Amino acid sequence: GNSCLLRGGSESFHSSAAIVECIHRGLKGAGLPEHAVQVMPTKDRALVGAMLSAVGLIDVVIPRGGKSLTQRVRDESKVPTLL
């Protein structure tokens, strides 16, 4: 029951979608559930706050971004994080 959720910013939105499409093909080819990896279909920053407070739904957040994102995760996260 593991899954991975990617939420890219506006500058990486299309790249994230392309990467996930490739991962889906690889998972399917390996006989694994291809939808275990998903990309969030929005660039809305409000989603970050929702993810950081999703205790019981999200096990860990691994932010990949600049100083402001890292600081926001430090300040707001109620779920475990790897910084």
C-alpha positions in Angstrom: 0.0 0.0 0.0 2.8 2.5 -0.6 2.4 5.4 -2.9 4.3 8.6 -3.9 2.7 12.0 -4.6 4.6 14.7 -6.5 3.6 18.3 -6.2 5.7 20.4 -8.5 5.8 24.1 -8.7 4.9 26.2 -11.7 8.3 25.9 -13.2 8.4 22.1 -13.0 4.8 21.2 -13.5 5.1 19.8 -17.0 8.4 18.1 -16.2 6.8 16.3 -13.2 3.9 15.1 -15.4 6.4 13.7 -18.0 8.5 12.0 -15.3 5.4 10.4 -13.7 4.2 9.2 -17.2 7.6 7.4 -17.6 7.3 5.9 -14.1 3.8 4.7 -14.9 5.1 2.8 -17.9 7.9 1.3 -15.9 5.6 0.2 -13.1 3.1 -1.3 -15.5 5.9 -3.1 -17.3 7.0 -4.6 -14.0 3.5 -5.7 -13.1 3.2 -3.2 -10.3 0.3 -0.7 -9.8 1.1 2.2 -12.1 -1.0 4.6 -10.1 1.1 4.2 -7.0 2.9 7.3 -8.2 0.8 10.4 -8.9 1.4 14.0 -9.7 -0.9 16.7 -8.2 -2.9 18.2 -11.0 -2.6 21.8 -9.7 0.1 24.4 -9.1 -1.9 26.0 -6.3 0.3 26.8 -3.3 -2.7 26.3 -0.9 -2.2 22.6 -1.6 1.1 22.6 0.2 -0.6 23.7 3.4 -3.1 21.0 3.0 -0.4 18.4 2.5 1.6 19.7 5.5 -1.5 19.2 7.8 -2.6 15.8 6.4 -1.8 13.8 9.5 -2.8 10.2 9.0 -3.0 10.5 5.2 0.6 11.5 4.4 3.4 9.7 6.1 6.3 12.0 5.2 7.0 15.1 3.2 10.3 15.6 1.4 10.4 19.2 0.2 12.6 19.9 -2.9 12.9 23.6 -3.4 14.3 26.8 -2.3 14.8 28.3 1.1 11.3 29.7 1.4 9.7 26.3 0.8 12.0 24.6 3.3 11.2 27.3 5.9 7.5 26.9 5.3 7.7 23.2 5.8 9.7 23.7 9.0 7.2 26.2 10.3 3.9 24.5 9.3 4.3 20.8 8.9 2.3 18.6 11.2 3.5 15.4 9.4 7.1 14.1 9.6 9.5 15.7 7.1 12.9 15.0 5.7 14.7 18.3 5.0 
